[in-house]
Amino acid sequence: NIASLPVIVDGFEFTWNGNIASVDHLQDLAIATAAVLDNKPSTTLGSAIVLKVMNWFQYGVQRRVPPKELFGLVSCLDKIVHCSKQDAVAVCNAAAQSLVDFLQVYPVQYQEDRLLYAILRPAARCIGNITSDKVEETQHIVDCGFLQAARDLVMLGKRLPKVQLKPLRRELFWAMSNVAAGNAAQVTAVMELGDDFLQLIVSSARWDQ
């Protein structure tokens, strides 16, 4: 269990009750935090709140909780990574595997859940922001299996309505392009996806038209 700890966000205090089985308090905190970051995008959050959001996100993905229980968390992680490079490194080091697992497992298990694709997009954008900075963080994302997960997700998603898939695919391809702009090993990792991957990009571009 996470110890009870009051967290101050822009003058508002949220108290953690330490009950790992209760998601309501976490969702309230994550949504409120995301709202603060929307209004003050230069805000740097304390390590306590970042750690809590990451821990609960990892807990939820490991136990395959329904997408609605992760909605506030994923949105908050996305905004945390966007606002602070320091927090982005922390998220990458601690939660990268859970982010990739979320992209890989949830579309199969919860394919009929309409809310899922609204959550996958900020998760993909979160990865894109991580891969937009240092090659070390990008490599960690690659090592977690992101390229394969993204490819599989795009192929699986071709059965979705265009309005759902197009924004998600844009975020995935952006993150992939960040990897392709990295060092020699990262370029090789993209190329090793093979001709099928290149054909997928071309066919996806045509499908958007």
QUIURUR-V686501 format. One record per pair of residues at least 4 apart in sequence whose C-alpha atoms are under 7 Angstrom apart, sorted by the first residue. I is the first residue (numbers start at 1). GAP is how many residues later the second one is. Records with the same first field share a line. If there is no record, write none. Layout:
# QUIURUR-V686501
I=GAP  GAP
This chain:
# QUIURUR-V686501
1=17  18  19
2=16
3=15
4=11  12  13  14
5=10  11
6=7  8  9  10
7=6  7  8  42
8=4  5  6
9=4  24
14=15
23=4
24=4
25=4
26=4
27=4  45  46
28=4
29=4
30=4  23  42  43  46
31=4  41  45
32=4
33=4  43
34=4  41  42  45
35=4
36=4
37=4  6  42
41=42
42=41
43=40
44=39  40
45=4  5
46=4
47=4
48=4
49=4
50=4
51=4
52=4
53=4  20
54=4  37  41
55=4
56=4
57=4  13  16
58=4  37  40
59=4
60=4  5  10
61=4  37  41
65=4
67=4  48  49
68=47
70=4
71=4  48
72=4
73=4
74=4  45  48  49
75=4  47
76=4
77=4  49
78=4  44  45  47  48
79=4
80=4  7  8
81=4  6  7  45  48  49
82=47
84=4
85=4
86=4
87=4
88=4  42
89=4  48
90=4
91=4  5
92=4  38  45
95=4
96=4  45  48
97=4  47
98=4
99=4  24
100=4  44  45  46  49
101=4
102=4
103=4  17  46
104=45  49
105=4
106=4
107=4
115=4
116=4
117=4  47
119=4
120=4  48
121=4  46  47  50
122=4
123=4
124=4  47  48
125=4  46
126=4
127=4  48
128=4  43  46  47
130=7  8
131=6  7  44  47  48
132=46
134=4
135=4  47  48
136=4
137=4
138=4  41
139=4
140=4
141=4  5
142=4  5
145=4
146=4
147=4  29
148=4
149=4
150=4  22
151=4
152=4
153=4
154=4  15
157=8
160=4  5
161=4
162=4
165=4
166=4
167=4
168=4
169=4
170=4
171=4
172=4
173=4
174=4
175=4
176=4
177=4
178=4
179=7  8
180=6  7  10
181=6
182=4  5
183=4
184=4
185=4
186=4
187=4
188=4
189=4
193=4
194=4
195=4
196=4
197=4
198=4
199=4
200=4
201=4
202=4
203=4
204=4
205=4
